[in-house]
Amino acid sequence: MNDTRPAARDHLVAAACDLVPALRAGAPAAERGHRLTPADARSLREAGFFALHAPAALGGLGASIATAVDVHAELARGSGSAAWCAVILSGAGLLASRFPVAGREELWADDPRAGVCGSFFPTGTGRRVPGGLRVSGRWQPMSGIHHARWALLPVLVRDTPDTPDTPDAQDERPAVEAVLVPVEALGVEPTWDVVGMAGTGSDTAVAEDVFVPQRRCAPFGALLGSGAPDAADPLRSTTAYSALGVCAGAVLVGMARAGLELVLDALGEGRLLASSTYADARDAPGVRFDVASAARLVDTAGLHLARATGDIERGAREGRQLDVATRARVRADLATITVSTRVALGHLLDAGGARSFAAGNPLQAVWRDVEVLSRHPLLAPGLNVDVYARTLLGSQEQVAAFV
């Protein structure tokens, strides 16, 4: 199903919306178990949400970034952890779709719904051997690893491992390559124990001298830009790093929308405002201010998400890498999304009162998830704003590995 057809996109978004009640009900169990429940993971996989960008030529959905953003935002209304697993598995799949043809076929030819978890950080090493690489290392956090079939792992590879230990050799920078490894070939250590986004199962992946054939190796930096222009497959031209950022932003927007829904539903029951004469909290100016302020901020986040998504889609349609100024503005949009959703949740907690922090109240779980996810490197506002400011001011020096 190629989602360039509006009907296909509508079908995927509607399917995500249909899963919201079940995901919301399963979220507490996922948090306790530090991974998605088997039922929720199965539903997401069967819907194709763990492999949204698997190539259509191999039987995958080939979903656009715009479709993925809408899907992830809907899933996040039910569970931030579930949406994040879908973002990571589909996003790493977008990068994997740029590997050599033989590698792509090995990933998806017999299972177009196979998910790919992945990491941005080259915390492993690769040793060149005939036919490929021998890979060792540890990667943490590895979100969604319990629900993925493959793992995309960045590794440092020195092309001349036998070079004598000389000053010149020490200055030689190792290349960063991405390798695709079956999850079953890795060890998984249970290291994920956090107060938010606990259900993502972001444990540590461990490789010990795993052989990876050359067809499953590719230069990591090249994967994060845009691939070769392809009019029949705009995903090939998508600026991947920016696309991964907006998909992450979609989870924040979806969770903030969920928080607003929860508060409006609670207030709709007509509860009184403690320590006041208001028999209905909706009549209190302070509550009305908090609700309206939260709604404005959620809308602001959604508008910036739409602008960033539109920029990425235009670049894909035109078959080009986004220019630096546009990529920097996408990062600024992500900063606005992050700050807006954080502040919106603060207003919603105020509107809900102290009862918002009851262990059984889903609003406090949404708040904790937003606070944790908004610290992810893709979303961190300090760095994203700095990148944008440097571009506006014409600085030749950037402070991020990828803009």
C-alpha positions as CSV (number, residue, x, y, z in Angstrom):
1,M,0.0,0.0,0.0
2,N,1.7,3.2,-1.1
3,D,0.3,6.1,0.9
4,T,0.6,8.7,-1.8
5,R,-3.1,7.9,-2.2
6,P,-5.2,9.9,0.2
7,A,-7.4,6.9,1.0
8,A,-4.4,4.9,2.1
9,R,-3.3,7.7,4.4
10,D,-6.7,8.1,5.9
11,H,-6.9,4.4,6.5
12,L,-3.6,4.4,8.4
13,V,-4.6,7.4,10.6
14,A,-8.0,5.9,11.3
15,A,-6.4,2.6,12.3
16,A,-4.1,4.5,14.7
17,C,-7.1,6.3,16.2
18,D,-8.9,3.0,16.7
19,L,-6.1,1.7,18.8
20,V,-6.1,4.7,21.2
21,P,-8.5,3.2,23.8
22,A,-6.6,-0.1,24.0
23,L,-3.2,1.6,24.2
24,R,-4.5,3.9,26.9
25,A,-5.8,0.9,28.9
26,G,-2.5,-1.0,28.4
27,A,-0.2,1.9,29.3
28,P,0.0,1.2,33.1
29,A,0.9,-2.4,32.5
30,A,3.5,-1.4,30.0
31,E,5.0,1.0,32.5
32,R,5.1,-1.7,35.2
33,G,6.7,-4.2,32.9
34,H,9.1,-1.8,31.2
35,R,7.9,-2.7,27.7
36,L,4.7,-2.7,25.7
37,T,2.2,-5.4,26.5
38,P,2.2,-8.4,24.1
39,A,-1.3,-7.5,23.0
40,D,-0.4,-3.8,22.2
41,A,2.8,-4.8,20.5
42,R,1.0,-7.3,18.3
43,S,-1.7,-4.7,17.4
44,L,0.9,-2.2,16.4
45,R,2.9,-4.7,14.3
46,E,-0.2,-6.1,12.5
47,A,-1.3,-2.6,11.6
48,G,2.2,-2.0,10.1
49,F,3.1,0.8,12.5
50,F,6.5,-0.8,13.4
51,A,7.5,-0.6,9.7
52,L,5.7,2.4,8.2
53,H,8.6,3.2,5.8
54,A,9.4,-0.3,4.6
55,P,9.7,0.0,0.8
56,A,6.5,-0.5,-1.2
57,A,8.5,-2.5,-3.7
58,L,9.0,-5.1,-1.0
59,G,5.4,-5.2,0.1
60,G,5.8,-2.5,2.7
61,L,3.6,0.5,3.3
62,G,6.1,3.1,2.0
63,A,4.3,5.7,4.2
64,S,5.2,9.3,3.7
65,I,6.6,11.4,6.6
66,A,3.3,13.4,6.7
67,T,1.4,10.2,7.2
68,A,3.8,8.9,9.8
69,V,3.5,12.2,11.8
70,D,-0.3,11.9,11.9
71,V,-0.1,8.2,12.9
72,H,2.4,8.8,15.6
73,A,0.4,11.7,17.0
74,E,-2.7,9.5,17.2
75,L,-0.9,6.6,18.8
76,A,0.6,9.0,21.4
77,R,-3.0,10.0,22.5
78,G,-3.2,6.4,23.8
79,S,0.4,5.8,24.9
80,G,3.5,7.8,24.5
81,S,5.6,4.6,24.9
82,A,3.7,2.8,22.1
83,A,4.0,5.8,19.8
84,W,7.8,6.1,20.6
85,C,8.4,2.5,19.7
86,A,6.6,3.1,16.4
87,V,8.7,6.2,15.8
88,I,12.0,4.4,16.5
89,L,11.2,1.1,14.6
90,S,9.8,2.9,11.6
91,G,12.4,5.7,11.6
92,A,15.3,3.2,11.8
93,G,13.5,1.4,9.0
94,L,13.6,4.6,6.9
95,L,17.4,4.6,7.3
96,A,17.6,0.9,6.5
97,S,15.6,1.4,3.3
98,R,18.8,3.2,2.0
99,F,21.0,0.2,2.4
100,P,22.2,-1.8,-0.6
101,V,19.4,-3.6,-2.5
102,A,20.5,-7.1,-1.2
103,G,20.4,-5.8,2.4
104,R,16.9,-4.3,2.0
105,E,15.6,-7.5,0.5
106,E,17.0,-9.5,3.4
107,L,15.2,-7.3,5.9
108,W,11.8,-7.2,4.4
109,A,11.3,-9.7,1.5
110,D,9.7,-12.3,3.8
111,D,8.2,-9.9,6.4
112,P,7.3,-6.4,5.3
113,R,6.1,-5.6,8.8
114,A,9.5,-6.3,10.4
115,G,10.6,-3.5,12.7
116,V,14.1,-2.1,13.0
117,C,15.3,-0.6,16.2
118,G,18.3,1.7,16.2
119,S,20.7,4.1,17.8
120,F,22.4,7.4,16.8
121,F,25.5,6.8,18.9
122,P,28.5,4.9,17.6
123,T,29.3,3.2,20.9
124,G,30.5,0.0,19.1
125,T,33.5,-0.9,16.9
126,G,33.8,-2.7,13.6
127,R,36.8,-4.7,12.4
128,R,37.1,-5.3,8.7
129,V,37.3,-8.9,7.7
130,P,36.7,-10.6,4.3
131,G,33.1,-10.0,3.2
132,G,32.1,-7.5,5.9
133,L,32.7,-6.4,9.5
134,R,33.1,-8.0,12.9
135,V,31.1,-5.9,15.3
136,S,31.3,-5.5,19.1
137,G,29.9,-3.0,21.5
138,R,27.0,-1.8,23.7
139,W,24.2,0.6,22.7
140,Q,21.8,2.1,25.2
141,P,19.1,3.1,25.2
142,M,17.7,0.9,22.4
143,S,14.0,1.7,22.4
144,G,11.7,-1.0,21.0
145,I,14.3,-3.7,20.9
146,H,11.9,-6.2,22.4
147,H,9.5,-5.7,19.4
148,A,12.1,-5.4,16.6
149,R,13.5,-8.1,14.3
150,W,16.6,-6.1,13.3
151,A,18.8,-3.5,14.9
152,L,20.6,-0.7,13.1
153,L,23.9,0.0,15.0
154,P,26.5,2.7,14.3
155,V,30.1,1.5,14.7
156,L,33.5,3.1,14.5
157,V,35.6,1.5,11.9
158,R,39.3,2.2,11.2
159,D,40.0,1.3,7.6
160,T,43.6,0.5,8.3
161,P,43.6,-1.5,11.6
162,D,47.1,-2.7,11.2
163,T,48.7,0.7,10.8
164,P,51.7,1.2,13.2
165,D,51.0,3.2,16.3
166,T,52.4,6.6,15.1
167,P,51.2,10.2,15.7
168,D,49.8,10.3,12.1
169,A,47.9,7.0,12.7
170,Q,46.5,8.3,16.0
171,D,45.1,11.4,14.2
172,E,43.3,9.3,11.6
173,R,39.6,9.4,12.4
174,P,37.7,6.1,12.1
175,A,34.7,6.0,9.8
176,V,31.2,5.6,11.2
177,E,29.3,2.9,9.5
178,A,25.8,1.6,10.2
179,V,25.3,-2.1,10.4
180,L,22.1,-4.2,10.4
181,V,22.1,-7.1,12.8
182,P,19.3,-9.5,13.7
183,V,18.1,-8.8,17.2
184,E,18.4,-12.5,18.0
185,A,22.2,-12.2,17.4
186,L,22.4,-9.6,20.2
187,G,22.3,-9.8,24.0
188,V,19.8,-7.5,25.7
189,E,20.5,-6.2,29.2
190,P,17.6,-4.9,31.3
191,T,18.9,-1.4,32.1
192,W,15.8,0.8,31.4
193,D,14.4,2.0,34.7
194,V,13.0,5.6,34.5
195,V,10.1,7.6,35.7
196,G,8.6,8.4,32.3
197,M,8.4,6.6,28.9
198,A,9.1,3.4,30.9
199,G,7.1,1.2,28.5
200,T,9.5,1.7,25.6
201,G,11.7,-1.1,26.9
202,S,14.8,1.0,26.0
203,D,17.3,-1.6,27.3
204,T,20.9,-2.1,26.3
205,A,21.9,-4.0,23.1
206,V,25.2,-6.0,23.3
207,A,27.2,-7.4,20.4
208,E,30.1,-9.6,20.9
209,D,32.2,-10.2,17.7
210,V,29.1,-10.5,15.5
211,F,29.8,-10.9,11.7
212,V,27.9,-8.5,9.5
213,P,28.1,-9.1,5.7
214,Q,28.9,-6.1,3.5
215,R,25.3,-6.0,2.1
216,R,24.2,-4.9,5.6
217,C,26.7,-2.2,6.0
218,A,26.4,1.5,4.9
219,P,28.1,4.9,5.7
220,F,26.1,6.2,8.6
221,G,26.2,9.9,7.8
222,A,24.9,9.3,4.3
223,L,21.8,7.6,5.7
224,L,20.8,10.7,7.7
225,G,20.7,13.1,4.7
226,S,18.6,12.5,1.6
227,G,19.0,9.5,-0.7
228,A,19.1,9.4,-4.5
229,P,16.2,11.3,-6.1
230,D,13.4,8.9,-7.1
231,A,10.2,10.3,-8.5
232,A,8.4,7.0,-7.9
233,D,9.5,6.9,-4.3
234,P,9.7,10.3,-2.6
235,L,10.9,8.6,0.7
236,R,14.2,8.1,-1.0
237,S,14.7,11.9,-1.2
238,T,13.5,12.6,2.3
239,T,16.0,14.4,4.6
240,A,16.0,11.7,7.2
241,Y,17.5,13.4,10.2
242,S,14.9,16.2,10.0
243,A,12.2,13.6,9.4
244,L,13.1,11.6,12.5
245,G,12.9,14.9,14.5
246,V,9.4,15.8,13.4
247,C,8.2,12.2,14.1
248,A,9.6,12.6,17.6
249,G,7.8,15.9,17.9
250,A,4.6,14.3,16.8
251,V,4.7,12.1,20.0
252,L,4.9,15.2,22.2
253,V,2.0,16.8,20.4
254,G,-0.1,13.7,20.7
255,M,0.6,13.3,24.4
256,A,-0.3,16.9,25.0
257,R,-3.5,16.5,23.2
258,A,-4.2,13.4,25.4
259,G,-3.6,15.5,28.5
260,L,-6.0,18.2,27.3
261,E,-8.7,15.6,26.6
262,L,-8.2,14.0,30.0
263,V,-8.7,17.4,31.8
264,L,-11.7,18.4,29.7
265,D,-13.3,15.1,30.4
266,A,-12.7,15.3,34.1
267,L,-14.0,18.9,34.3
268,G,-17.0,17.9,32.3
269,E,-18.1,15.8,35.2
270,G,-18.9,19.1,37.0
271,R,-16.7,18.7,40.1
272,L,-16.4,21.4,42.7
273,L,-13.3,23.5,43.2
274,A,-11.8,22.6,46.6
275,S,-11.5,25.4,49.2
276,S,-13.7,27.8,47.2
277,T,-17.4,28.6,46.7
278,Y,-17.3,27.3,43.1
279,A,-19.6,24.3,42.9
280,D,-18.4,23.7,39.3
281,A,-14.6,24.2,38.7
282,R,-15.4,25.3,35.1
283,D,-16.8,28.5,36.5
284,A,-13.5,29.5,38.2
285,P,-11.5,32.1,36.2
286,G,-8.2,30.4,37.2
287,V,-9.3,27.0,35.8
288,R,-10.6,28.6,32.6
289,F,-7.3,30.4,32.2
290,D,-5.3,27.2,32.6
291,V,-7.4,25.2,30.2
292,A,-7.4,27.9,27.5
293,S,-3.7,28.5,27.9
294,A,-3.0,24.8,27.6
295,A,-5.2,24.5,24.5
296,R,-3.4,27.5,22.9
297,L,0.0,25.9,23.5
298,V,-1.1,22.5,22.2
299,D,-2.4,24.3,19.1
300,T,0.9,26.2,18.8
301,A,2.9,22.9,19.0
302,G,0.6,21.4,16.3
303,L,1.1,24.3,14.0
304,H,4.9,24.2,14.2
305,L,4.7,20.4,13.7
306,A,2.7,21.0,10.5
307,R,5.1,23.6,9.2
308,A,8.2,21.4,9.8
309,T,6.4,18.4,8.2
310,G,5.5,20.5,5.2
311,D,9.1,21.6,4.7
312,I,10.2,17.9,4.7
313,E,7.5,16.8,2.4
314,R,8.3,19.6,-0.1
315,G,12.0,18.5,-0.2
316,A,11.0,14.9,-0.8
317,R,8.6,15.8,-3.6
318,E,11.3,17.9,-5.3
319,G,13.9,15.2,-4.9
320,R,16.4,17.3,-2.9
321,Q,18.1,17.6,0.5
322,L,16.7,20.4,2.5
323,D,19.1,23.4,2.7
324,V,20.8,24.2,6.0
325,A,18.5,27.2,6.8
326,T,15.4,25.0,6.4
327,R,16.8,22.2,8.4
328,A,17.8,24.6,11.2
329,R,14.2,26.1,11.2
330,V,12.9,22.5,11.6
331,R,15.0,22.2,14.7
332,A,13.6,25.6,15.9
333,D,10.1,24.2,15.3
334,L,11.0,21.2,17.5
335,A,12.2,23.5,20.2
336,T,8.8,25.3,20.1
337,I,7.0,22.0,20.3
338,T,9.0,20.9,23.2
339,V,8.6,24.1,25.3
340,S,4.9,24.5,24.4
341,T,4.0,20.9,25.4
342,R,5.9,21.1,28.7
343,V,4.2,24.4,29.6
344,A,0.8,23.1,28.4
345,L,1.1,20.1,30.8
346,G,1.8,22.5,33.7
347,H,-1.4,24.4,33.0
348,L,-3.3,21.2,32.8
349,L,-2.0,19.9,36.1
350,D,-3.0,23.2,37.7
351,A,-6.5,23.0,36.2
352,G,-6.8,19.4,37.5
353,G,-5.6,20.3,41.0
354,A,-3.7,18.1,43.4
355,R,-5.8,15.0,42.4
356,S,-3.9,15.1,39.1
357,F,-0.9,13.6,40.9
358,A,-2.8,10.5,42.2
359,A,-1.0,7.4,41.1
360,G,-4.1,6.2,39.3
361,N,-4.6,9.4,37.4
362,P,-3.4,9.1,33.8
363,L,-2.7,12.8,33.6
364,Q,0.4,12.5,35.8
365,A,1.6,9.7,33.6
366,V,1.3,11.8,30.5
367,W,3.2,14.6,32.3
368,R,6.0,12.3,33.3
369,D,6.3,10.9,29.7
370,V,6.4,14.5,28.3
371,E,9.1,15.5,30.7
372,V,11.3,12.5,29.9
373,L,10.8,12.4,26.1
374,S,11.3,16.2,25.7
375,R,14.9,15.7,27.0
376,H,15.7,13.5,24.0
377,P,18.6,14.9,21.9
378,L,16.3,15.3,18.9
379,L,14.0,17.5,20.9
380,A,16.3,19.3,23.4
381,P,15.3,23.0,23.0
382,G,18.7,24.5,24.0
383,L,20.7,22.8,21.3
384,N,18.0,23.2,18.7
385,V,17.6,27.0,19.3
386,D,21.4,27.4,19.2
387,V,21.6,25.7,15.8
388,Y,18.8,28.0,14.5
389,A,20.5,31.1,15.9
390,R,23.8,30.3,14.4
391,T,22.2,29.8,11.0
392,L,20.3,33.1,11.3
393,L,23.5,35.0,12.2
394,G,25.5,33.4,9.4
395,S,27.9,31.5,11.7
396,Q,30.1,29.1,9.8
397,E,30.6,27.0,12.9
398,Q,27.8,24.6,14.0
399,V,27.6,22.8,17.3
400,A,25.6,19.8,16.2
401,A,26.8,16.7,14.4
402,F,23.8,16.8,12.1
403,V,21.7,19.9,11.3
